[in-house]
Amino acid sequence: MTQTGSAKVEWNREKKSWQVAIQVGAEVIRRQCAKTPPGAADPELRSLAIETARDEGYTLDEAHVSIVH
């Protein structure tokens, strides 16, 4: 697996779900996470970002995950 640079988890108001944006070099991969509840805690959102990156074939360091509420 390839190491990613960073990821951001933020609430997408338009789609009413959490969105994970994974930065891989100049590319940004965005995935909607509709099954995650709106009130999810930060540890759950960090795990969500790491799992989403893994599903895309990347490894992600928890320290490089930012959460925007």
Stockholm file with secondary structure:
# STOCKHOLM 1.0

chainA/1-69         MTQTGSAKVEWNREKKSWQVAIQVGAEVIRRQCAKTPPGAADPELRSLAIETARDEGYTLDEAHVSIVH
#=GR chainA/1-69 SS CEECSEEEEEEETTTTEEEEEEEETTEEEEEEETTSCTTCCHHHHHHHHHHHHHHTTEECCGGGEEEEC
#=GC SS_cons        CEECSEEEEEEETTTTEEEEEEEETTEEEEEEETTSCTTCCHHHHHHHHHHHHHHTTEECCGGGEEEEC
//
